[in-house]
Amino acid sequence: MTDDQRPAFRDPDLPREERVADLLARLTLDEKIGLLHQYHRPVERLGMGPFKTGTEALHGLAWLGEATVFPQVVALGATWNPELVEQVGAAVADEVLAFNHEDPVKVGRNVWAPTVNPLRDPRWGRNEEGYSEDAWMTGLMGGAYARGLKGDDGAVWKTAPTVKHFLAYGNEADRCTTSSNMPPRVLREYEFAAHRPALASGDAVAVMLSYNLVNGRPAHVTPLVNSELRTWTADEVFIVSDAYAPNNLAQLQGYFEDLPTAYAAAVKAGLDSFTQDDDRAEGVLAHLVTALERGLLDEADIDTAVRRNLFVRFGLGEFDPEDPYARIGREAVNSPAHRALAREAAAQSITLLKNDGILPLRAPKTIAVIGPLADVQMQDWYSGTLPYAVTARQALAERAEVVHCEGTDRIRLRHKTGYVTVDGEDVSITDTTAAAAQFDLCDWGGWSYLIRSAATGKVLNGAKDGRIAADSDGPHEFDVTETFRIHEIEGGKLAFTQIHKPETDESGKWVAIEDGRLVLRDDAAEAAAFDLEFVLKGHDQAAEAAASADVAVVVLGDHPLVNGRETEDRADLNLASAQEWLLRRVAAANPNTILVMSSSYPYAANWAAKHVPAVVWSGHGGQEWGGALADVLYGDRDAEGRLPQTWYTDAAELPAMLDYDIVASDATYLYYLGQPLYPFGHGLSYADFAYANLKAGRDHVAPGDDLEVTVDVTNTADRDGVEVVQLYSHQCGSRVKQPLRQLRGFQKVRLAAGETRTVRFTVAVDDLAHWDNTTGRMIVEKSRQRLMVGRSAANIVLSASVRVDGVTVGPRDLSRPLAAASNDAYAGVLWRDETRASGDVIAAEEAGGWIMLGDCDFAPGYTTVTARVSGHAAQLQLRVDDPLDGDVLAKIDTPMTAGVYDYAEVTVDFGGAEGVKDLYVTFESGPVRLASLAFGGAS
């Protein structure tokens, strides 16, 4: 066979790099540009077909029809079982392949999962997409899921996993225009720690960038892609944009003057694929051509991005003569094995938060199953389409007589001319009070309500044509138009607005009446006034049902598309008001009440923690959740779940949503000083366990060493049980603030009654490193490390300690310029971009801010200081020991520069400091940016 008959790029025996290079050399410039959009243009002359990036596979195959729905990612995190998470990833990969084999154009094998953003704040609207608030655990679990998705057989990947979203993304409000403050320590110890593992191990091959800005620079042009991320692996890393994010660079964010300039900057910063305008690639490609014509890009830049696109396609075996996975067909989708795995994952995720002895259930004859989630399974935005759903009511009904009550208020809405009435899909005002004029008022928290017709079961929907129709099964699209907010107006009457813009928390249009029909209007003056009449109160009905049963199981939680979702953060941590009062009424009617919460996030369930005998939580558990729940409630399965994030008593315990500095704000279990409702790692078993003989393998260790830690765990109960043994560490003594405790390892162990097992952990001493601002690198400090083993971050059972022969950090060397961004403490300032392409500086928008550069060595006797600054005319003062009343060593009056990226150097006399002191820079006025300080005049 000649070379023309079998070009090198089609030879599977050649190294992948050679094959990629061969194909790249055969492409014209126009053909190469056509590969930089989400929808690759075919190159028919070379036999290259269409290719699409981005199949959603977060916890099952999404948006393509019925497929196995596994528990939400936060629930998978609650399993504390990376091997299980890997199995779920492998199952999802098989279902992706099954759909891909049927329609390779529509269903690509580059999957957009896993999400590895750590769950810094439980109010984040996308909380359900993350594995844990702990960065190391997030990286471990995300890597496991990616490993299952990739399914590397040594030659061809099943899918090409994409970790998302890089970087520092954890708020939804104004997510495209807000900037995440990232001090160096938080960036490296928290954010990088979550993103790195899946890439470093080779389990993920791609990364999606995030919508937000980081230190004032859009994440889509962050220099950290090339300077950091690509150093984590020797392999190519394929970088994709988030949907519609590229145009934000010149539009919403206004960071560049036009799209060709923005696109060129993104490519140079490392972006390889533009997810923009859906399948309409023409605009993106035209902007790239313009960038080339202007000299903003050259062909070498295009080649680099194209090579990474091709790397993925070759990894997936596209140009090989045979598909090693061709055998995987439709029978893999929702197969018996996948259904069993979905049940196993759901069972392991169910977390017992409190148990006064009511669980496991002792064969009650009647169970009242109550609540808005008692007989329904929810799908979030990235769920697959449920092929079926086993609900709590269905599963418990197989074991006992069940009385079911949703507990929702049924109402009528009376207008002065009659009642709101449903006739088919039409919603109008009539004089009837029958079922057609009755509605269930569903409270999902955040003052968001669904209004469901009692006659048809359809939910009122603010349709796009300006009228309200009863035509929805409930929120299921990205743009939710079924939620309403209730307003009390003059005379005690009520008005309604459609909640149409959750990303800005703006109320939408007002419900008005026109020609007897319900419509939507912009003007509040047109709002219709209603009286709300109760047909029945759900709490009364639920209390009656509970009183008639031996046990009441109250199933509460969130609707994943209503209060807290992509584009919408939560304002608080509270259960929906109607759900809270439902629980209280049921508990009053039946003391044998069990609260089951199925939710995308934690709640401040304070009343329940004090007054309800048992509290159970899991994320939305997918199609098999009800059966898994029944297994755990009856004790057929031990309660295996453990919390992957802290449950707080109130949102007041949290820093501001936009405060990303977990170190300074004492955030997450790492630094939190308070008493949580339930701590990170918490979860009860039906068995009891004793810990003994915690041993560290060595008394002294050094960087490069591995430390073995062992502990004996005994099941002291008369039944088998499951324990998650957790190892934490704390550095005793440091130049900088250290976590109070930090997870270093965990093992889920299954112990028979009376069984003892020695649990072994291996800790790499290098993993005890933290970022040092003085040297600009990760260091292992000389210190004593306390090793703690227990059942949660707050339930430590045993501890031991070892000496670490690390480095001792000396004082700051003032013979080199001090980067302002590498400060040790700060107040009232922001991290911002030094230039559009690279670097960080400190910005003070107004007077009163300061930064501290610790342990500066003034011994040589410096006499001048030079500040590199930009912005408006302002004054900086240099003080020692204290930012308010410390001795003033210099005053620097800064000039106005041409712009924030135009810097001036200002040199003034400096003196009076001797020895090693903390240096404070105070911003007496602003706005001004400080890049660095350089000291001179030393002998």
N, C-alpha and C positions, 0 to 999 in steps of 0.2 A: 504494500500500500504506500503510495507516495505521500509526501508532506501535504500536497494540495488536497489529497483525498482524506487525510487524517491530520488536520492541523494540530500543533502542539497543545493548544488549549483544550482539545478533546481527548487527550491522552491521560487517563487516570493514573498511570504509572509514574508520571512526572511530578515533581514537587509542586505544591499548590502555587507557590510564588512564581515559578516559571510559567505555569499555565496562565495565571493572571497577567503576567507581563506580556505574554504572547498575544492574548486577546486584546489587551489595551493598545498594543502597537498596531493592530489591524483596524482600529476604530478611527473614523474621521473626527475632527473637532466637533462638528455638529452632532454626530452620533454620541460622542462622549457627553456633551451638554445634556442630551436627552435622557441620560441616566441619573441625573441629579435631582429629579423630582420623585415623589412617592410612587408615582406610576411611571415606571421606566418605559421609554419608547422602544418598540421592537426594532431589531436590526436584522431584517429578513435575509440580507445577502450573506450573513454569517450564521444564520439559523438561530438567532437570539429572539426568543419570544417575549411577550410582555411579562413584567414582573412588578409585583406590588409589595411595598413594605407595610408592616403594621396590621397584624391580626390580633384582636384583643383576646387575651387568654389569662386574665388575672386569677381567677379561681374556677375556670371552666371556659369553654369556647363561647364567646359572646356575639350577639347580634346576627347570628347566621341561622337561627332556628333551634329546634330542640337539641340539647346536648346535656351531658351530665353536669349538674350544678353542685359543686363542692362548697363547703363552708367558706364564708368570707375570709379574706387574708388575716384580719385581726383574730379571727377564730382559729385559723391554722397556727398563728403565733401562740395562741393559748394552749395548743397541744404540747408545746415544748418538746417536739419530736421531729428533728430535721429529717430523719429517715422516712417518716410518714409523709412529710411535705414533699420530699423528692418523689415518692410514689405517686402523689397527686399530680405533680408536674409531668411525670411520665405518662400518666393516663390522659391528661389534657393534650399532650403532644400527639398521642395516637389519634385523638378525635380531630385535632387540626389536620393531620395527614389524611384522615378519612374524607374530610370535606375538601381538602386540597386536591385529592385524586379525582374528585367529581368535578371540581371547577377551579383549576389552578390559577385562572385569571382573577377571580373574585377573592379567593382565599389564599393568601400568601403564607409562606412558612417563616417569614420574619415576624416573630410574635412580640408584642409590646407588654412584656412582663418579665420579671417581677418588679413591683414597686418597693424601693428600698429607702424611701424617706422615713427617718425615724419619727416616732409619734411623740414629738416634743410637747404638744399641747392637745389635750383630749377634746378641745372645742373645734379642732380643725375639721372642716367639712368632709375631708377625704380620709378620716381616721380609719375607716374600715379597710382601706387599701394597704395599710402598713402592718408589719409583723410585731413591732415592739417599740417601746420608748428607748430601749437600750440599743446603742449603735452596733455593738459587737453581735448581739443576738440577731438584730435585723440583718446584718451581713451574713451570718451563718444560715439563717432560714431562707433568705433570698437566694443565697448561693445554692442551697439544696433544691429549691424549686427550679432554678435555672438549670441545674444539673439534670433534673428529671426532664425538663423541656428539651434540652439539647440532645440527650440520649446518644451521645457520641459513640459510634461503633468503632472508632479508630480511623475512620475514613470519611464518613458522611454524617452530618448532623440530621436529626429528625426535624428540629426547628432551630432558628437562630434567636435566642433570647435577648431581649433588650431591657436593661435595668433603667428605671426611671424614678424620679426626675432630677437631673443634675442641674441645679444645686440649691441647697438651703431653701427648699420649698415647703411651706407648712401653714399657709393662710390662703383663704379663698377671696375674702373681701379685697377688691381692687388688685387681684393677684398679678395682673399684667403691668401694673404701674408702681407697686410697692417694692421697696428695696429691703433685703434682709441684711442686717448688720452682722458681719462675720469677722470677729477678731481671730487672729491666727490660731489660737488654741482651740476654739470651738470648731473652726474649719477643719482642722486636722484630726483632732481627737474625737469629734462627734460626727461631722458630716462625711469626711473622707472614710472614717472607720466603717460606716454603713455601706458606702458605695464600692469600696475597693475589693472586698473578698470575692464576689462573683466574677469580677474581671481578672483578678490576680490568679484565680484558680483555673481560668479558662472556661468556666461554666457558662458565662454570658459573653457575648461577642459584640454587643452593641449597647449604646446608651442614648436615651432621650433627654434632651435639654428641657429646662423648666421655663414657665412663663415669666417668672419674677425677675427682678434685678437683684444682683448681689453686690453690696458695697457701691451702689449707684450705677452699676454697669449691667446691662441686660445679660442674663445667663446665656443667651444664644450667641454672645460674642465673648464669653469669658476666656481669658488666656489660660485658665486652669485646665482646660481640655488638653492643650498641647504641653504645657509645662508640668502638669501633675498627672492627670488621668492616664495619658498614654504611656507614662513611665511605669504603670503598675503591672504591665504585661509586655512580653516580647511580641505578642501577636498584634495584628491590626485590630483596631477598635472602630467600629462603624458608628457614626454619630448622626442621629436623626433629630429633626425639630419636632416640637409638639405642634398639634394641629393649629394652623392659622397663626402661629407665633412669628414666623419670619416677617410678615408685614407690620407687626407691632413695632419693629425696630425703627421704622420711619414714621409710623402713624401714632398709635396710642402712646408709645414711649418717646417718640420724637428724638431719638438718640442720634439719628443720621438724617441728612437733609433730603434724601430720596432713596427709593428702593434699590436701584443699582449699587449705590454706595453701601447700603446696608447689607445687601446680599454678598458683595465682595468682602466686606469685613467679616461676615459670618463664615464664609468659606476659608478665609485665611486663619480664622480662629479655630477651625477644625470641623465645621459643620459639613456633612457629606450628603445629606438628603433633605430636601425641602418638602415638608408636609403642609401644603398651602393650596387652597382653592379646590380641594377634593381631587377629582380626576381631570381637572382642567389645568393642564401643565403649561399652556402657552404663555401665560403672564410671567411665571417664574423663569422660564427659559429665555424669554425676551429680556428680562432684567439682567440675567447672567451674560447674555450676548452684549448688552449695552455696557456692562462692567468691563468686559474684555475690550470693547472698542475704545473705552476711555482710558485704558491702561491700568485700571484698578485691579484687574486680575490678569494673569498670563496663562498660557496653556499648561504650564507645569502645575499651577494651582488646581486646574481642572483635573489633570491626570491624577493628582494625589487623592482627590475626593472620589474619582471614578474607581481607582484601584480598590478603595475600601468598599465601595458598592459591589464590585466584582468579587472581592474576597468572600462576602456573604453568599453570593450566588454559587460560587464554586464550593464553599463549605456545605451547601445544601445539595451538592451533587447534580446541579442542573445540567452540567456539560459532560456528565459521565454516560457511558452507554447503557447502564442499567440502574434502576431505582431499587436500592436494597430494602425499601419499605413498601414496595408495590403491593405486598400481600395485605396491607392494612386497609380495610374498606369500611363500609357503612356499619358492618356488624360490631365495630369497636365503639360506636357511639351509644352511650347509655347501656353498655353491655352489663351482664350480671356481675362481672368482676368490678366494673366501675361503680355500679350501684352499691356493692358491698364495701368498696373503698370509701365512697361518700358517707356511708353509715359509720364506718370505723373512724373517719376523720371527725365527723360530728360528735361521736361519743367521746373521743379523746379531748375535744375542745370544751366540753361542758364543765363548768367550774363551780364548785360548791363554795360559796363565800361564807355562809353561816349555817350551823346545824345544831339545834338544841336537842337533838335526838329523835325528831320526827321522821327523819330519813335514815335508812331506806324505808319505804312504805311497807307496812305489815298487812298486806292484803285487805285494804278497805273495801267495803261492799259498794259504796257510792262515792264518786268523786265529782265535785263541781269544778268544771274547767271553764274559767272565766277570763275575759279580757279581750282587747282588740286583736291580739295575736294568738288567741287560743285555737283558732281554726283556719289559719291562713299561713302561707309561707311567702315571705317577701323576696323580691329580686331587687338588687341594687343596679346602678347604671352599668356596671361591668359584669353583671351576672349573665350566664347563659339563660336561654328560655327553658323554664322548668318542664321536663317531660311529664312529671307528676309531682305531687307533694304529699308527704306524710306529715300531717299536722299533729299538734299535741292532743287535740280532742280525739282524732282518729286512733292514734296509738294507745292512748289510755283507755279508750272504749273497748279495746280488745282484751283488757285485763279486769275491768270493773264496769259497773253501771255508771254512766256518765250523764250528768246534767250540764248542759252547755248554756252559757249566757255571755254575749259579747260585752255587756255592761255599758253600752253607748246610749246616750240620751236621744230620744225620738221627739222631734219638735214639729211645730207648724210655724210658718212665717206669715203673719197677717199684715197686709197693707190696708190702707183705708178703703180700698175698693174690693177687697177680697183676700184670698190666700194664694200664695205661690203654689202652683200646681204643675205636675208633669203629665204631658200627653204625648206618648212616644218619646221623641227627643226634644219636643217643644217645651218651653218653660214659660208659663204665663200666669196671669192673675184670674182666678175664678172664684165662685162662691162655695165650692165643695170643701168639706173637712175630712173626706175619706182618705184612703191610703195614698191616692195620687197627690194629696197635699201634705204628706208627711215625709219627714227627712230624718236621717240619722246624722247627728253632728259629731264628727270624728275628730278628736283633739290629738294632734301629733306633736304638741309642744311648740315653743317659739311663737305662740299665738297664731299658729297655722291650722286651719280647719279644712277638712273635706266635708262636703254636704252631699249625702248619698240618698237617692230616692228610695223610699220604703216600698214603693210599688214596683219599680223596675230593677233596683239594685245598681243603677247607673249613677255616676258621680257628676255633679254639675261642673261644667267646663267652660272657661272663658275662651270661646273660639275666636279665630282671627277675623271673623267678619263683623265683630262688634256685638254679637249677641251671646247669650248664655244658653247652652244646650245641655241636656241630660244624656250625654252620649259616650261617656268615658267609663272604662273599668277601673280607673284610678291612675295616678301618675305612673307613666312608663316611658316617656320620652325625655330627652335632655332638657327641653324647654317645658317646664311644668306650668300648666295653665289651669289646674284644678284646685289650687289652694286659695283660701279666702281669709281675710282678717276682719274681725268684728270691732266696730267702733260704737261707743255710746255717744249719742248726740242729744240735742235739746229735747226735754220732755221725757227723758228716760228711754227713748226709742233707740233702735239699733240701725246702723248702716254698715254696708259691706264693701270692702275693696278686694279686687283680685290681686293676689301677690304675684306680680309678673316679672319683677327684676330682683331676684334674691341676691345677685352678686353685688348690688348696691344697697340692698335693704330698702329699696324704694317701694312704697305701696303703688300698686298699679291703678287701674281705672276703677271708678265707683260703679256699683250696681245701681242702675236706674230702671225706670219703667217707661216704655214708649209704646203706645198703641196696645197696651195690655200685655206686652212682652218684656221679659227681663233682658236688658241690654247693658253694655259697658260704656261709660262716659268719662272724659277727662276731668270735667268740672265738678267739684264737690257740691256745688249748689244744686246740681241735678240729681244727687243721690236720693234714692228712695228710702223712706223711713219705715221700719218694720217693728211690730211687737212680736216677741218670741213667746210662744205658748208651748208648754210641755205636754206631749201626749203620754209619755212615760219617762221616768227618770231611771236611767240605766243602773245607777248605784242601788236604788231600791230593789230593782229586779235581781241584781247580782247578790245582794245581801240575802234575799229570800232563797235564792238557789243555794247559796253557801250554807245557810242554816239547815237545809234539808239533807246535807251530805255529811259523810264521815270526815272527809278531807276536802279542802278547797285549794286548787292550783290556779293561781292568778298569773296570766301570761301577759306581760307588759313589754314596752319597748318603743322603738322608733319605726317610722316608715322611711326607708333609706333614701327616698327621693323627696322628702318634705322638709324636715328640720335637721340640717346638717347634711350636706351633700356637696358634690362638686359645684363650685360657684357660691356656696353658702356655708359660712361657719356658724356654729351655735353661739348664742349670746350668753348662755349659762350652762350649768350641768344638771338642771332639774328634770325630773320626770314631768311629762305633760300633766297639767293641773288636774284634768279630769281623771287621768290614770292614777295619780296619787290619791285622790279622794275615793276612787273605786277600791283601791287596795285597803284603805282605812276602813271603809264600810264593810268589806268582806271579812277583814280580820276581826272586826267587832262582832260580826255575826257568827263566826266560826274560828275559835282559837287555833284550830289545826289548819292554819293557812300557810301555804308555801308560795313564795314569790319566785317566779321564773322570769328573768329579763332576757329578751332576745334583742340585741341592739348592736349598732355599728360602733358604739363608743361607750365609755363609762358614764355612770350617773352618780350624782350626790344623793344616794338613796338612804339618807340619814335616818328617817323615821322607820323605814323597814329594818335597818340594821339593829335598831333597838327593840322593835315590837313584834316582828314576824319570826316565827320559830326557825324557818329555813329560807335562805336566799340563794338562788342559783342564777348564774349568768352564762350566756354564750353569745357569740356573734350570730348573725343570721346563718343558719346551719345548712342551707341547701335542701335538696329534695328528700333526704332521709332523716331530717332533724327530729321529727316527732318520734320516730321509733327509737332513735338514740337517746332522746330525753327520757322516754319511758324506761329504757334499760337502766339508766342511771338512777332515776327516781325509785325504782323498785329494787335497786341493788344488784341487778344481774351484772352490771358493770360498776366498777369503782368509779368515783368521781376523779378523773385524771387531769382535768384542765387546771392551769395556773395562770394568774393574771399576767398579761404581757405589758401592762402599764399600770401606773398608780391610779387609784380611785380616790379623789379628793372629796372633802366635805362641802366645799363651796368653790365657785369660780374665783372668789376673792383670794384663794390660796395660790392662784396662778399669776404669773407676770402678764403684761400686756401681750396680745396676740402677736404683735410685731417685734417683741423682744426675743431675739434668737440667741442671745448670749446666756446659755444655761448656766455658765459658771458664775457670772456676776449676779444673775437673778435668782440663784439657788433653785433652779428648776430641774425637773425630773427626779427620780429616786436617787440619782447620783449626788445631788446637792440639797435636796429638800429637807428643811429643818423641822417641819411640822409633823403632826400626827395624822396620817391619812385615814380615810374611812377604811380602805383595804389597801395594803401595800403591794408594790411590784413583787411578783412571784407568789402571791398568796393563793391558796386553794386548799380545801380540806379533803381528806380521804375518809372512807368509812372504817379504815383500819388506823391503828396507832403505831407510831414508830419511835424507836429509841436510837440515839446516836452515841457512839463511843469511839475512843482511840483515834482521834484526829492526829495525824502525823504528817510532818513535812519531811521529805526524804533527805534534806540537807539543812544544816544550820546557817550556812553562808552560800550565797549564789552570786553569780556575776553575769553581766550581759553575755549573751550567746548560750547560756546554760538553759536546760530544761529542768523544771522542778516537779517532782512527783508528790502529790498530796493524796493521802488515803484516809478513809473513815469507815468505820463499821456501822451498818444500819440494820436494825432488827425490827421485824414486824412483830409487835407484842400483842396483837389482837388474835381473836380466834377465827378470823376470816382472812382470805387473801386480800392483798391491797397493792396500791400503786403509790409510790412516793417520787417526787421530783427533788432530788438532792442538789442543792445549789451552793456553789462556791463563790465567795466574794473576797475582795481584798481591800485594804485601806493603807495608804502610805502614811506612816507616822513621822511627820517632820518633813518639811519641804520648803524650798524658797518661795513657792507659789501655793495658792489654794488648791487642795486636792479633794477628789470626791470623798464623801463620807463612807461610801461603799461602792464597789464596782464589780459587776458580774464577771467572773473569769471562767466559769464552766458550769455545766449542769448535766445530770443524767436522770433519765426516767427509769426507775427500777421497779420490777414486779416481784413481789415477795410473797411467798406462801405464809400462812399463819405460822408464827414461831421461827421463820427463816431469818438467818443473818447473812449478810453479804458485805464484802469489802468493796467499796466504791473507790475507784481510782481516777484521779485527775492529773493531767499534765499541763503545767503552765510554762509557757515560754517566757523567760525573764525579759526578753526584748519587748514583750507585749505589755510590760509594766511601764513603758516609756510614756512621757508626756512632752508636749511641745515647749521648748525653751525659747523665750523671746530674746534673751541676751545673745545666744549663739545662732538662733535661726535654724534649729534642727530638733528632731526628736531625741530625747536623752533618757537614760535610766539613771536616776539620781541615787547617790549613796544614801541609804535610809534603812529603816526597819519596816518590813511589810507585815501587816497583820492579816492573816488568812482566816476567814470566817466561813463556817458551813452551817446551813440551816434550811428552813422551809420557805423563807421569803426574805426580802431585803430587810424586813423589820423583825423577823423571828430567827435570830441567830442562836444556834444551839451550842456550838463549840468554836473555839478559836485557838490559833497558834501563831507563831511569828518566826520570821527568818530575817537574817541580815543580808542586804543586797549591797554588794561591793561595786556600786556604780560610781558615777562622776560627782564631784562637788563643783557646783556652779560658782565661778568666781564673779567678781564685780564686772559691770559693763565697761568695756574698753572705749574710752572717749577719743582715742586716736582715729577711730573710724566714725563716719556719720551715723547718727541714730535715726532709724526710721520711726516716724511718729506713729505709724500703724502698729508697731511692735511694742506698744505700751503694756504695762502690767495692770493698770487700773484706769478708770475714766469715769466721767460724769458729764452729761449734757453735750456730748459730741457724737458725730456719726463717722462711720467708715465710708469713704467715697473713692471713686476711681481717679488715679493719678493722671492717666491719659485714657483715651478711648480704647487703646490697645493693651495696656498693661499697668500694673502697679496699684497700690492703695495709699490713700492719705487720710488724714484726720480733718474733718470739716466741723467748724463751729458756726451754726446759723445765727447765733445771738450771744450776748455776753453771759458769762457765768460758767461756762464749761471748762473742764480741765482734763489733762492726762497725766499719768505718773509713769516715769521711767525709773524702775527701781535699781538700787545698788550701783549708782554711778560712781566711778572712781575719779575723784577730783584731786588726787594726790599730786599729779605732776604740775599743777598750778596753771590751769588754762586762763587766758586773759581775754579771749574773744569768743563769740558764738555767732554762727551764720545760720539763719533760718531760710529755708527754701519754701516760699509761700506763693499763693495765688488768691485772686478774688478781690474783695474790697479793701480799702484802707482800714486798718484795725490796729489794735495793740495786743501784744503777747507779753506776759510776764513770766520770768523763770524764778521759781522759788524752791527752797529745799524744805523737806520734812513735813510740810503741810500746805495744802492749796489755798487756804484762806489767810492764815497769819504767819506762814513761814517767811524767813528772810528773803527779800527780793534781791536776786543776783543780777538781773538784767531786765530791761524793758525794750521791747522790739516794736517799733512802729512800722507797720507794713504798708507798702504802696498799693494803689489800685492797679491791677494788671489788666491786660486786654481781654482776658477771659479766665475761666477756672482751670483751663489747661495751659495757660501761659504763666510760667513761674518766674519769680524774681528772687534773687538772693540778697538778704539784708544782713550786714555784719555790724555788731555793736560790741562795746566793751563788756566784759564779763569778769566777775571776781567775787571773792569772799567765801568761796566754798573750799573746804579741805576735807580730805578723807573720803570714805564711801558713804554716800547719802542718796536718799530718794529725791529725784528731781521732778518737780511739778511744772507743767506748762499750763498757765491759766489764760483763758481767752477773755480779755477785758471788753472786747467788742467784736462785732462780726457783721456780715458773714466773711469767713476767711478759711483757707485751707492751708494746712501745714504738712509738708512732705517729710522734712528731715531737719535735724539740727547737727551742725558740725562745729567742733570746738577747736580753737587754734591758740597759738602763742605759747604752747608748753615748751619747756626747755628740753 
